[in-house]
Amino acid sequence: MAYNQGMYYGVHGKFTATPGNGPALLDILLRAAEGLRANPDCLLYLVSRDPADADAVWVSEVWTNAAAHQGSLDDEAARALIAEARPLIAGMSDRVELQTMGGKGL
Amino acid sequence: MAYNQGMYYGVHGKFTATPGNGPALLDILLRAAEGLRANPDCLLYLVSRDPADADAVWVSEVWTNAAAHQGSLDDEAARALIAEARPLIAGMSDRVELQTMGGKGL
């Protein structure tokens, strides 16, 4: 995408899978990211492994605004993925909500 | 950018400015991001405000590999910006190094 500057809604946080389920949770979240390609309010949805913890998956999101992010969770495909992911999730932590001001890659 | 999937080097963390200097530090980091536009190994460099702390600035980076990230810090323009930023930085925290596997926006 072109270089941009503005004020967007960012959210970054860590999911911890139940033991051994990090790769399965990672796969679900990558599918969630793919499903968001068609959503113009979702500017970024990155899924990362944590080299220090095989059961941890980090997600970094940037949206045009917080309401669009919240609304996306009600989408039918998103709800199906959330239902699939929930039994694999032991916890969530390190969540920060940010005002993303710009940079390279937005 | 097009949708991509692979394994990249991600780093995410918080800079805390000396009191009142959050906006000045944010400006320097946005200029750093602009300077990285020409670096093909830098896939993402986002600068965010923290709504909970006016002196905090978060940076989220994705690089093709860790060595490219490390090498970028030796660039002359980067060194000048680091020198400008250093007196404004009270601390760094919440740093995580990640293996970014894909998603939307890479």
Backbone of each chain as ProteinMPNN parsed JSONL, in Angstrom:
{"seq_chain_A": "MAYNQGMYYGVHGKFTATPGNGPALLDILLRAAEGLRANPDCLLYLVSRDPADADAVWVSEVWTNAAAHQGSLDDEAARALIAEARPLIAGMSDRVELQTMGGKGL", "coords_chain_A": {"N_chain_A": [[0.849, -1.208, 0.0], [0.315, 2.313, -0.361], [2.346, 4.868, 1.099], [1.143, 6.381, 3.987], [-0.547, 8.615, 6.177], [-2.12, 9.287, 9.201], [-4.742, 8.762, 11.489], [-5.233, 5.856, 12.953], [-6.869, 2.898, 14.193], [-5.176, 0.756, 16.223], [-4.374, -2.534, 17.316], [-2.781, -4.83, 19.355], [-1.661, -7.931, 20.445], [-1.337, -10.94, 22.428], [-2.069, -14.321, 21.998], [-2.362, -17.227, 23.876], [-2.08, -20.561, 23.26], [-3.693, -23.65, 24.18], [-1.697, -26.349, 25.515], [0.54, -27.422, 23.011], [-1.066, -26.632, 20.92], [-0.406, -24.347, 19.509], [0.449, -24.194, 16.71], [-1.965, -24.947, 15.398], [-3.698, -22.913, 16.191], [-2.398, -20.739, 15.093], [-2.782, -21.287, 12.381], [-5.567, -20.976, 12.15], [-5.787, -18.252, 12.681], [-4.359, -17.15, 10.586], [-6.083, -17.815, 8.528], [-8.22, -16.25, 9.293], [-7.088, -13.76, 8.792], [-6.885, -13.88, 6.025], [-9.554, -13.912, 5.342], [-10.166, -11.308, 5.91], [-9.174, -9.803, 3.892], [-10.95, -8.738, 2.061], [-12.141, -6.723, 3.421], [-12.327, -3.365, 3.567], [-11.856, -1.695, 5.7], [-10.056, -2.926, 7.299], [-6.776, -2.561, 7.604], [-4.485, -3.835, 8.172], [-3.451, -6.984, 9.284], [-1.663, -8.953, 10.975], [-0.038, -12.012, 11.617], [1.88, -13.663, 13.952], [4.469, -15.858, 15.022], [5.872, -16.691, 18.212], [9.112, -16.825, 19.001], [9.975, -17.558, 21.485], [8.046, -19.085, 22.665], [6.225, -21.732, 21.8], [3.528, -22.051, 21.932], [2.417, -19.601, 21.754], [0.807, -17.004, 19.958], [0.953, -14.057, 18.194], [-0.992, -11.245, 17.342], [-1.257, -8.501, 15.229], [-3.017, -5.695, 14.52], [-4.392, -3.2, 12.323], [-6.861, -0.831, 11.894], [-9.297, 1.212, 10.19], [-10.904, 2.448, 12.033], [-12.045, 2.043, 15.447], [-14.647, 1.086, 15.696], [-15.133, -0.264, 13.33], [-13.408, -2.401, 13.606], [-14.563, -3.681, 15.836], [-17.07, -4.289, 14.765], [-16.377, -6.131, 12.834], [-16.084, -8.492, 14.153], [-18.56, -9.561, 14.372], [-19.212, -10.587, 11.971], [-20.272, -13.289, 9.916], [-18.454, -15.291, 8.964], [-16.261, -14.658, 10.516], [-17.255, -15.223, 13.038], [-17.505, -17.98, 12.887], [-14.828, -18.736, 12.717], [-13.916, -17.795, 15.146], [-15.336, -19.459, 16.866], [-14.139, -21.85, 16.206], [-11.562, -21.379, 17.062], [-11.754, -20.861, 19.796], [-11.771, -23.158, 21.671], [-9.097, -23.763, 21.607], [-7.717, -21.796, 22.84], [-5.926, -20.753, 25.578], [-5.427, -18.437, 26.918], [-5.312, -14.797, 26.85], [-3.156, -12.027, 26.483], [-1.039, -9.137, 27.158], [-2.225, -7.19, 25.662], [-2.514, -4.268, 23.752], [-4.082, -1.246, 22.929], [-3.899, 1.046, 20.352], [-3.182, 4.277, 18.884], [-2.533, 4.443, 15.755], [-0.313, 6.249, 13.89], [0.98, 6.441, 11.491], [3.533, 5.629, 9.08], [5.678, 3.234, 7.455], [4.149, 1.053, 5.182], [1.467, 1.29, 5.571]], "CA_chain_A": [[0.0, 0.0, 0.0], [1.074, 3.559, -0.416], [2.654, 5.525, 2.365], [-0.052, 7.089, 4.412], [-0.431, 9.134, 7.525], [-3.44, 9.648, 9.685], [-4.874, 8.188, 12.817], [-5.941, 4.606, 12.803], [-7.011, 2.104, 15.416], [-4.288, -0.4, 16.243], [-4.473, -3.419, 18.478], [-1.672, -5.783, 19.32], [-1.753, -8.758, 21.631], [-0.83, -12.316, 22.418], [-2.921, -15.449, 22.349], [-1.636, -18.434, 24.274], [-2.873, -21.759, 22.967], [-3.548, -24.789, 25.08], [-0.404, -26.967, 25.184], [0.689, -28.107, 21.729], [-2.002, -26.146, 19.9], [0.027, -23.1, 18.871], [0.369, -24.231, 15.242], [-3.364, -24.979, 14.951], [-4.251, -21.578, 16.401], [-1.76, -19.901, 14.066], [-3.46, -21.556, 11.108], [-6.895, -20.346, 12.178], [-5.642, -16.793, 12.616], [-3.967, -16.806, 9.207], [-7.32, -17.876, 7.742], [-8.972, -15.034, 9.632], [-6.449, -12.653, 8.064], [-7.243, -13.997, 4.615], [-10.951, -13.493, 5.25], [-10.265, -9.852, 6.062], [-8.641, -9.121, 2.699], [-12.03, -8.028, 1.368], [-12.688, -5.681, 4.296], [-11.484, -2.195, 3.339], [-11.523, -1.046, 6.97], [-8.918, -3.636, 7.891], [-5.587, -2.16, 6.867], [-3.367, -4.713, 8.496], [-3.764, -8.065, 10.235], [-0.471, -9.795, 10.882], [-0.014, -13.138, 12.544], [3.292, -13.961, 14.229], [4.933, -16.814, 16.024], [6.762, -16.192, 19.246], [10.198, -17.814, 19.061], [10.213, -17.951, 22.876], [6.924, -19.865, 23.191], [5.574, -22.358, 20.65], [2.073, -21.981, 22.076], [1.978, -18.208, 21.684], [0.592, -16.405, 18.648], [0.704, -12.627, 18.324], [-1.741, -10.635, 16.243], [-1.122, -7.036, 15.152], [-4.059, -5.226, 13.6], [-4.662, -1.768, 12.161], [-8.177, -0.61, 11.29], [-9.594, 2.634, 9.985], [-11.447, 2.953, 13.29], [-12.326, 0.985, 16.416], [-15.982, 0.507, 15.463], [-15.004, -1.229, 12.224], [-12.803, -3.599, 14.191], [-15.565, -4.342, 16.667], [-18.103, -4.815, 13.879], [-15.884, -7.281, 12.064], [-16.202, -9.704, 14.97], [-19.928, -10.071, 14.21], [-19.332, -11.186, 10.647], [-20.555, -14.727, 10.064], [-17.221, -16.077, 8.801], [-15.417, -14.401, 11.689], [-17.815, -15.949, 14.183], [-17.171, -19.399, 12.718], [-13.414, -18.918, 13.067], [-13.793, -17.594, 16.602], [-15.841, -20.694, 17.492], [-13.133, -22.896, 15.986], [-10.354, -21.047, 17.824], [-11.96, -20.706, 21.245], [-11.296, -24.267, 22.515], [-7.634, -23.86, 21.557], [-7.126, -20.614, 23.478], [-5.817, -20.83, 27.04], [-5.435, -17.095, 27.488], [-4.898, -13.65, 26.047], [-2.389, -11.119, 27.34], [-0.169, -8.136, 26.514], [-3.008, -6.463, 24.666], [-2.478, -2.804, 23.765], [-4.854, -0.545, 21.901], [-3.031, 2.153, 19.966], [-3.541, 5.186, 17.792], [-1.438, 4.327, 14.793], [-0.243, 7.554, 13.249], [1.529, 6.343, 10.141], [4.752, 4.852, 8.937], [5.803, 2.517, 6.187], [3.354, -0.162, 5.116], [0.029, 1.583, 5.682]], "C_chain_A": [[0.871, 1.24, 0.0], [1.357, 4.052, 1.0], [1.472, 6.402, 2.732], [0.213, 7.669, 5.789], [-1.805, 9.592, 7.974], [-3.551, 9.174, 11.109], [-5.798, 6.999, 12.695], [-6.029, 3.916, 14.157], [-6.109, 0.88, 15.307], [-4.538, -1.247, 17.473], [-3.457, -4.541, 18.286], [-1.782, -6.632, 20.574], [-1.373, -10.191, 21.357], [-1.931, -13.29, 22.805], [-2.01, -16.583, 22.797], [-2.559, -19.623, 24.072], [-2.739, -22.76, 24.105], [-2.329, -25.601, 24.611], [-0.412, -27.757, 23.868], [-0.17, -27.564, 20.622], [-1.625, -24.804, 19.269], [-0.068, -23.142, 17.353], [-1.071, -24.244, 14.715], [-4.005, -23.602, 15.102], [-3.679, -20.594, 15.371], [-2.473, -20.065, 12.729], [-4.828, -20.885, 11.059], [-6.771, -18.833, 12.016], [-5.166, -16.34, 11.239], [-5.18, -16.877, 8.279], [-8.206, -16.673, 8.034], [-8.416, -13.84, 8.858], [-6.85, -12.68, 6.597], [-8.692, -13.54, 4.398], [-11.125, -11.988, 5.322], [-9.734, -9.087, 4.847], [-9.7, -8.271, 2.025], [-12.598, -6.882, 2.193], [-11.815, -4.422, 4.193], [-11.128, -1.445, 4.621], [-10.366, -1.726, 7.695], [-7.687, -3.344, 7.049], [-4.448, -3.148, 7.053], [-3.855, -5.76, 9.498], [-2.639, -9.082, 10.105], [-0.47, -10.845, 11.974], [1.437, -13.584, 12.698], [3.449, -15.08, 15.237], [5.797, -16.095, 17.04], [7.892, -17.2, 19.382], [10.461, -18.305, 20.485], [9.119, -18.879, 23.418], [6.109, -20.43, 22.025], [4.056, -22.323, 20.738], [1.544, -20.555, 22.0], [1.849, -17.749, 20.236], [0.243, -14.934, 18.878], [-0.059, -12.131, 17.108], [-1.597, -9.117, 16.346], [-2.089, -6.547, 14.094], [-4.047, -3.706, 13.505], [-5.958, -1.635, 11.363], [-8.402, 0.881, 11.09], [-10.173, 3.256, 11.252], [-11.863, 1.762, 14.166], [-13.67, 0.317, 16.159], [-15.931, -0.529, 14.343], [-14.383, -2.526, 12.731], [-13.84, -4.381, 14.979], [-16.627, -5.01, 15.787], [-17.655, -6.064, 13.137], [-16.04, -8.58, 12.839], [-17.589, -10.325, 14.864], [-20.173, -10.712, 12.851], [-19.461, -12.711, 10.786], [-19.296, -15.59, 9.95], [-16.304, -15.886, 10.002], [-15.93, -15.181, 12.887], [-17.502, -17.441, 14.093], [-15.715, -19.654, 13.107], [-13.186, -18.736, 14.566], [-14.251, -18.859, 17.335], [-14.825, -21.826, 17.354], [-11.908, -22.662, 16.882], [-10.549, -21.171, 19.33], [-11.453, -21.893, 22.07], [-9.773, -24.41, 22.549], [-6.948, -22.748, 22.338], [-7.137, -20.767, 24.994], [-5.872, -19.439, 27.663], [-5.027, -16.036, 26.493], [-4.193, -12.677, 26.991], [-1.682, -10.067, 26.495], [-0.916, -7.327, 25.467], [-2.817, -4.954, 24.841], [-3.331, -2.285, 22.622], [-4.12, 0.76, 21.617], [-3.701, 3.068, 18.95], [-2.367, 5.183, 16.825], [-1.437, 5.548, 13.891], [0.311, 7.506, 11.832], [2.774, 5.492, 10.147], [4.835, 4.25, 7.567], [4.932, 1.278, 6.239], [1.871, 0.048, 5.33], [-0.438, 2.286, 4.428]], "O_chain_A": [[2.053, 1.178, 0.338], [0.677, 3.683, 1.957], [0.885, 7.075, 1.885], [1.128, 7.226, 6.483], [-2.553, 10.209, 7.214], [-2.571, 9.18, 11.854], [-6.981, 7.127, 12.378], [-5.364, 4.294, 15.121], [-6.267, 0.065, 14.398], [-4.872, -0.734, 18.54], [-3.309, -5.106, 17.202], [-1.978, -6.094, 21.664], [-1.124, -10.594, 20.221], [-2.628, -13.106, 23.803], [-0.997, -16.86, 22.156], [-3.656, -19.691, 24.626], [-1.79, -22.713, 24.888], [-1.97, -25.546, 23.435], [-1.25, -28.632, 23.651], [-0.027, -27.99, 19.476], [-2.437, -24.195, 18.572], [-0.613, -22.215, 16.753], [-1.361, -23.617, 13.696], [-4.769, -23.173, 14.237], [-4.391, -19.733, 14.852], [-2.734, -19.084, 12.032], [-5.201, -20.297, 10.044], [-7.557, -18.211, 11.301], [-5.536, -15.259, 10.779], [-5.29, -16.084, 7.344], [-8.861, -16.141, 7.138], [-9.169, -13.018, 8.336], [-7.121, -11.639, 5.997], [-9.01, -12.877, 3.411], [-12.125, -11.452, 4.845], [-9.837, -7.861, 4.789], [-9.398, -7.209, 1.48], [-13.453, -6.141, 1.708], [-10.684, -4.417, 4.679], [-10.194, -0.643, 4.626], [-9.772, -1.148, 8.605], [-7.567, -3.82, 5.92], [-3.566, -3.276, 6.204], [-4.584, -5.444, 10.439], [-2.665, -9.955, 9.237], [-0.859, -10.582, 13.113], [2.13, -13.846, 11.715], [2.663, -15.22, 16.174], [6.371, -15.041, 16.768], [7.66, -18.322, 19.833], [11.094, -19.343, 20.677], [9.255, -19.405, 24.522], [5.391, -19.694, 21.348], [3.37, -22.539, 19.739], [0.345, -20.329, 22.167], [2.687, -18.073, 19.395], [-0.652, -14.613, 19.661], [0.203, -12.553, 15.982], [-1.791, -8.53, 17.411], [-2.002, -6.928, 12.926], [-3.735, -3.011, 14.472], [-6.125, -2.242, 10.306], [-7.769, 1.708, 11.746], [-9.964, 4.439, 11.521], [-12.011, 0.637, 13.688], [-13.818, -0.885, 16.379], [-16.611, -1.554, 14.407], [-14.788, -3.616, 12.328], [-13.98, -5.593, 14.811], [-17.029, -6.147, 16.035], [-18.461, -6.948, 12.847], [-16.12, -9.654, 12.243], [-17.778, -11.486, 15.225], [-21.224, -11.309, 12.617], [-18.844, -13.328, 11.654], [-19.095, -16.509, 10.744], [-15.65, -16.827, 10.452], [-15.148, -15.735, 13.659], [-17.261, -18.089, 15.111], [-15.403, -20.659, 13.746], [-12.371, -19.431, 15.173], [-13.625, -19.276, 18.31], [-14.667, -22.65, 18.255], [-11.301, -23.606, 17.389], [-9.625, -21.541, 20.055], [-10.772, -21.681, 23.073], [-9.227, -25.093, 23.415], [-5.725, -22.758, 22.482], [-8.192, -20.893, 25.617], [-6.311, -19.281, 28.802], [-4.471, -16.331, 25.435], [-4.585, -12.524, 28.148], [-1.726, -10.11, 25.265], [-0.323, -6.838, 24.505], [-2.945, -4.431, 25.948], [-3.307, -2.81, 21.508], [-3.764, 1.491, 22.541], [-4.646, 2.687, 18.26], [-1.348, 5.834, 17.052], [-2.424, 5.845, 13.218], [0.122, 8.446, 11.06], [3.037, 4.738, 11.084], [4.16, 4.685, 6.633], [4.964, 0.532, 7.217], [1.094, -0.906, 5.279], [-1.617, 2.624, 4.312]]}, "seq_chain_B": "MAYNQGMYYGVHGKFTATPGNGPALLDILLRAAEGLRANPDCLLYLVSRDPADADAVWVSEVWTNAAAHQGSLDDEAARALIAEARPLIAGMSDRVELQTMGGKGL", "coords_chain_B": {"N_chain_B": [[0.702, -3.435, -0.376], [0.952, -6.703, -1.816], [-0.809, -9.615, -0.71], [0.921, -11.874, 1.281], [2.942, -14.613, 2.325], [5.116, -16.044, 4.625], [8.179, -16.109, 6.35], [9.044, -13.717, 8.456], [11.002, -11.19, 10.107], [9.86, -9.789, 12.98], [9.406, -6.975, 15.113], [8.374, -5.41, 18.027], [7.629, -2.799, 20.162], [7.832, -0.496, 22.958], [8.558, 2.88, 23.373], [9.346, 5.128, 25.903], [9.048, 8.492, 26.328], [10.909, 11.237, 27.734], [9.335, 13.363, 30.187], [6.656, 15.03, 28.631], [7.741, 14.94, 26.109], [6.723, 13.131, 24.284], [5.278, 13.776, 21.817], [7.371, 14.947, 20.284], [9.167, 12.844, 20.061], [7.599, 11.03, 18.706], [7.409, 12.349, 16.247], [10.065, 12.206, 15.327], [10.308, 9.448, 15.004], [8.42, 8.952, 13.036], [9.678, 10.239, 10.944], [11.887, 8.586, 10.73], [10.587, 6.31, 9.794], [9.794, 7.203, 7.29], [12.257, 7.514, 6.087], [12.884, 4.879, 5.732], [11.456, 3.982, 3.629], [12.736, 3.544, 1.229], [14.124, 1.262, 1.656], [14.234, -1.979, 0.789], [14.175, -4.206, 2.403], [12.803, -3.53, 4.634], [9.67, -4.093, 5.535], [7.587, -3.11, 6.928], [6.919, -0.431, 9.077], [5.604, 0.91, 11.613], [4.256, 3.603, 13.452], [2.945, 4.441, 16.523], [0.733, 6.157, 18.715], [0.066, 5.988, 22.23], [-2.926, 5.775, 23.697], [-3.215, 5.745, 26.407], [-1.036, 6.934, 27.527], [0.649, 9.772, 27.112], [3.331, 10.128, 26.731], [4.29, 7.866, 25.623], [5.396, 5.949, 22.861], [4.784, 3.639, 20.405], [6.422, 1.244, 18.372], [6.122, -0.756, 15.548], [7.588, -3.182, 13.693], [8.365, -4.915, 10.64], [10.608, -6.967, 9.028], [12.557, -8.359, 6.316], [14.499, -10.016, 7.329], [16.354, -10.586, 10.398], [18.973, -9.644, 10.348], [18.989, -7.656, 8.429], [17.424, -5.746, 9.669], [19.086, -5.133, 11.863], [21.313, -4.162, 10.498], [20.268, -1.856, 9.382], [20.364, 0.004, 11.353], [22.848, 1.041, 11.324], [22.985, 2.736, 9.247], [23.664, 5.954, 7.868], [21.764, 8.074, 7.946], [19.93, 6.964, 9.688], [21.459, 6.803, 11.997], [21.78, 9.495, 12.586], [19.143, 10.201, 13.21], [18.734, 8.573, 15.416], [20.549, 9.704, 17.176], [19.331, 12.141, 17.512], [16.984, 11.369, 18.737], [17.741, 10.099, 21.087], [18.228, 11.737, 23.492], [15.635, 12.25, 24.191], [14.492, 9.976, 25.081], [13.297, 8.138, 27.725], [13.018, 5.523, 28.41], [12.768, 2.053, 27.339], [10.506, -0.566, 26.654], [8.496, -3.578, 26.921], [9.265, -4.995, 24.691], [9.049, -7.222, 22.025], [10.3, -9.833, 20.041], [9.493, -11.287, 17.015], [8.378, -13.985, 14.869], [7.059, -13.272, 12.04], [4.445, -14.535, 10.258], [2.639, -14.074, 8.246], [-0.358, -12.71, 6.784], [-2.716, -10.012, 6.433], [-1.632, -7.233, 4.62], [1.041, -7.464, 4.324]], "CA_chain_B": [[1.445, -4.591, -0.884], [0.143, -7.898, -2.042], [-0.869, -10.619, 0.347], [2.137, -12.654, 1.224], [3.101, -15.483, 3.482], [6.494, -16.491, 4.707], [8.604, -15.943, 7.731], [9.753, -12.462, 8.519], [11.431, -10.78, 11.439], [9.036, -8.723, 13.519], [9.787, -6.461, 16.427], [7.313, -4.525, 18.498], [8.007, -2.342, 21.491], [7.381, 0.805, 23.451], [9.503, 3.889, 23.837], [8.762, 6.143, 26.775], [9.796, 9.742, 26.236], [11.001, 12.063, 28.93], [8.015, 14.001, 30.33], [6.254, 16.055, 27.673], [8.418, 14.806, 24.817], [6.12, 12.111, 23.427], [5.035, 14.234, 20.438], [8.635, 15.159, 19.566], [9.709, 11.515, 19.754], [6.727, 10.495, 17.64], [7.797, 12.984, 14.985], [11.347, 11.636, 14.882], [10.099, 8.066, 14.56], [7.736, 9.009, 11.733], [10.71, 10.554, 9.942], [12.647, 7.348, 10.538], [9.769, 5.438, 8.934], [9.844, 7.727, 5.922], [13.588, 7.186, 5.576], [12.968, 3.444, 5.435], [10.647, 3.647, 2.434], [13.603, 3.092, 0.139], [14.809, 0.029, 2.052], [13.322, -3.069, 0.425], [14.101, -5.208, 3.471], [11.845, -3.064, 5.64], [8.331, -4.306, 4.986], [6.602, -2.392, 7.728], [7.47, 0.34, 10.211], [4.451, 1.697, 12.039], [4.475, 4.404, 14.651], [1.636, 4.6, 17.164], [0.526, 6.771, 20.018], [-0.604, 5.175, 23.235], [-3.945, 6.668, 24.271], [-3.134, 5.711, 27.87], [0.206, 7.56, 28.006], [1.06, 10.732, 26.071], [4.775, 10.065, 26.525], [4.655, 6.564, 25.062], [5.307, 5.758, 21.411], [5.012, 2.235, 20.062], [6.891, 1.005, 17.01], [5.925, -2.137, 15.092], [8.386, -3.342, 12.487], [8.554, -6.225, 10.022], [11.755, -6.963, 8.121], [12.77, -9.648, 5.655], [15.281, -10.839, 8.242], [16.871, -9.832, 11.545], [20.239, -8.983, 10.017], [18.655, -6.42, 7.7], [17.001, -4.788, 10.692], [20.264, -4.704, 12.618], [22.145, -3.365, 9.603], [19.652, -0.551, 9.097], [20.688, 0.928, 12.444], [24.173, 1.612, 11.035], [22.838, 3.7, 8.159], [24.031, 7.296, 8.349], [20.553, 8.843, 8.281], [19.361, 6.357, 10.896], [22.29, 7.198, 13.15], [21.466, 10.896, 12.904], [17.843, 10.23, 13.887], [18.92, 7.958, 16.731], [21.217, 10.713, 18.012], [18.328, 13.17, 17.826], [15.957, 10.796, 19.614], [18.257, 9.538, 22.345], [17.986, 12.553, 24.702], [14.2, 12.319, 24.485], [14.01, 8.644, 25.47], [13.509, 7.788, 29.134], [13.104, 4.074, 28.572], [12.169, 1.167, 26.341], [9.922, -1.709, 27.358], [7.485, -4.376, 26.213], [9.795, -5.381, 23.396], [8.961, -8.629, 21.625], [10.805, -10.188, 18.718], [8.524, -12.268, 16.531], [8.467, -14.545, 13.515], [5.789, -12.915, 11.415], [4.188, -15.61, 9.302], [1.81, -13.62, 7.139], [-1.548, -11.965, 7.155], [-3.093, -8.959, 5.491], [-0.841, -6.016, 4.733], [2.468, -7.716, 4.036]], "C_chain_B": [[0.511, -5.778, -1.05], [0.15, -8.782, -0.798], [0.327, -11.536, 0.192], [2.16, -13.6, 2.408], [4.518, -16.018, 3.474], [6.92, -16.441, 6.142], [9.519, -14.737, 7.764], [10.151, -12.189, 9.956], [10.561, -9.609, 11.886], [9.568, -8.248, 14.858], [8.805, -5.356, 16.802], [7.722, -4.07, 19.895], [7.625, -0.9, 21.727], [8.57, 1.67, 23.856], [8.74, 4.825, 24.774], [9.658, 7.374, 26.727], [9.942, 10.372, 27.613], [9.743, 12.934, 28.984], [7.77, 15.14, 29.331], [6.833, 15.888, 26.283], [7.874, 13.696, 23.92], [5.887, 12.589, 22.0], [6.33, 14.443, 19.64], [9.26, 13.817, 19.17], [8.898, 10.856, 18.641], [7.138, 11.059, 16.285], [9.102, 12.413, 14.448], [11.136, 10.232, 14.323], [9.325, 8.009, 13.244], [8.721, 9.383, 10.622], [11.604, 9.349, 9.68], [11.906, 6.404, 9.592], [9.843, 5.898, 7.487], [11.193, 7.401, 5.277], [13.73, 5.729, 5.178], [12.17, 3.042, 4.2], [11.5, 3.062, 1.324], [14.297, 1.773, 0.457], [13.901, -1.169, 1.784], [13.225, -4.16, 1.489], [13.157, -4.8, 4.594], [10.451, -3.143, 5.041], [7.298, -3.445, 5.692], [7.325, -1.66, 8.852], [6.371, 1.304, 10.62], [4.728, 2.387, 13.36], [3.103, 4.742, 15.228], [1.745, 5.382, 18.461], [-0.135, 5.768, 20.946], [-1.65, 6.064, 23.896], [-3.877, 6.733, 25.795], [-1.926, 6.472, 28.412], [0.763, 8.459, 26.908], [2.562, 10.707, 25.82], [5.231, 8.733, 25.931], [4.458, 6.557, 23.549], [5.66, 4.3, 21.131], [5.483, 2.144, 18.619], [6.722, -0.483, 16.705], [6.626, -2.276, 13.751], [8.306, -4.769, 11.958], [9.637, -6.074, 8.961], [11.882, -8.33, 7.453], [13.585, -10.583, 6.543], [15.909, -9.945, 9.312], [18.151, -9.075, 11.208], [19.986, -7.672, 9.275], [18.2, -5.347, 8.672], [18.216, -4.235, 11.429], [21.131, -3.784, 11.757], [21.59, -1.974, 9.361], [20.025, 0.47, 10.163], [22.042, 1.597, 12.232], [24.127, 2.617, 9.897], [23.057, 5.118, 8.693], [22.809, 8.114, 8.76], [19.913, 8.291, 9.555], [20.144, 6.778, 12.127], [22.004, 8.636, 13.556], [20.128, 10.991, 13.646], [17.94, 9.618, 15.287], [19.569, 8.97, 17.684], [20.239, 11.808, 18.433], [17.318, 12.645, 18.853], [16.479, 10.484, 21.008], [17.978, 10.419, 23.574], [16.51, 12.635, 25.105], [13.661, 11.006, 25.053], [14.353, 8.352, 26.926], [13.646, 6.28, 29.306], [12.47, 3.33, 27.41], [11.647, -0.054, 27.099], [9.01, -2.489, 26.42], [7.955, -4.832, 24.84], [9.591, -6.883, 23.157], [9.537, -8.775, 20.226], [9.984, -11.375, 18.238], [8.939, -12.833, 15.174], [7.121, -14.284, 12.865], [5.562, -13.83, 10.217], [3.341, -15.175, 8.121], [0.633, -12.84, 7.656], [-1.898, -10.97, 6.076], [-2.187, -7.766, 5.711], [0.645, -6.22, 4.544], [2.624, -7.969, 2.554]], "O_chain_B": [[-0.58, -5.823, -0.48], [1.035, -8.677, 0.051], [0.688, -11.92, -0.92], [1.452, -13.383, 3.391], [5.047, -16.398, 2.429], [6.129, -16.698, 7.049], [10.607, -14.732, 7.188], [9.705, -12.858, 10.888], [10.535, -8.562, 11.238], [10.113, -9.03, 15.638], [8.465, -4.493, 15.992], [8.12, -4.892, 20.72], [7.164, -0.19, 20.833], [9.461, 1.235, 24.585], [7.628, 5.255, 24.469], [10.848, 7.316, 27.036], [9.185, 10.068, 28.535], [9.145, 13.216, 27.946], [8.565, 16.073, 29.21], [6.457, 16.618, 25.366], [8.491, 13.357, 22.91], [6.254, 11.89, 21.056], [6.373, 14.144, 18.447], [9.811, 13.678, 18.078], [9.45, 10.209, 17.751], [7.206, 10.329, 15.296], [9.228, 12.165, 13.249], [11.712, 9.87, 13.297], [9.552, 7.115, 12.428], [8.608, 8.899, 9.496], [12.028, 9.116, 8.548], [12.504, 5.784, 8.712], [9.942, 5.083, 6.57], [11.27, 7.062, 4.096], [14.598, 5.382, 4.377], [12.21, 1.886, 3.779], [11.053, 2.197, 0.57], [14.992, 1.224, -0.398], [12.903, -1.354, 2.48], [12.286, -4.956, 1.472], [12.758, -5.631, 5.41], [10.095, -2.364, 4.157], [6.264, -3.098, 5.12], [8.225, -2.204, 9.491], [6.227, 2.382, 10.042], [5.351, 1.825, 14.26], [2.224, 5.254, 14.534], [2.725, 5.274, 19.197], [-0.803, 4.83, 20.509], [-1.293, 7.016, 24.589], [-4.412, 7.658, 26.406], [-1.798, 6.642, 29.625], [1.283, 7.977, 25.902], [3.022, 11.214, 24.797], [6.428, 8.506, 25.758], [3.478, 7.093, 23.033], [6.698, 3.8, 21.565], [5.005, 2.874, 17.752], [7.119, -1.347, 17.487], [6.3, -1.575, 12.793], [8.193, -5.719, 12.733], [9.589, -5.18, 8.117], [11.377, -9.331, 7.962], [13.389, -11.798, 6.516], [15.988, -8.726, 9.16], [18.383, -7.984, 11.729], [20.7, -6.691, 9.482], [18.548, -4.176, 8.52], [18.357, -3.023, 11.595], [21.622, -2.758, 12.228], [22.345, -1.022, 9.16], [20.003, 1.673, 9.904], [22.352, 2.599, 12.877], [25.125, 3.28, 9.614], [22.682, 5.434, 9.822], [22.819, 8.77, 9.802], [19.418, 9.046, 10.392], [19.565, 7.073, 13.173], [21.988, 8.955, 14.745], [19.994, 11.765, 14.593], [17.302, 10.094, 16.225], [19.185, 9.075, 18.848], [20.302, 12.33, 19.547], [16.859, 13.385, 19.724], [15.747, 10.591, 21.991], [17.534, 9.904, 24.6], [16.183, 13.04, 26.22], [12.502, 10.936, 25.461], [15.52, 8.32, 27.316], [14.308, 5.812, 30.232], [11.733, 3.903, 26.608], [12.264, -0.515, 28.059], [8.788, -2.097, 25.274], [7.146, -5.032, 23.934], [9.931, -7.704, 24.008], [9.293, -7.95, 19.345], [9.801, -12.351, 18.967], [9.734, -12.241, 14.443], [6.153, -15.002, 13.118], [6.373, -13.891, 9.294], [3.329, -15.849, 7.091], [0.614, -12.373, 8.795], [-1.433, -11.075, 4.941], [-1.988, -7.33, 6.845], [1.422, -5.267, 4.597], [3.737, -8.204, 2.082]]}, "name": "protein", "num_of_chains": 2, "seq": "MAYNQGMYYGVHGKFTATPGNGPALLDILLRAAEGLRANPDCLLYLVSRDPADADAVWVSEVWTNAAAHQGSLDDEAARALIAEARPLIAGMSDRVELQTMGGKGLMAYNQGMYYGVHGKFTATPGNGPALLDILLRAAEGLRANPDCLLYLVSRDPADADAVWVSEVWTNAAAHQGSLDDEAARALIAEARPLIAGMSDRVELQTMGGKGL"}
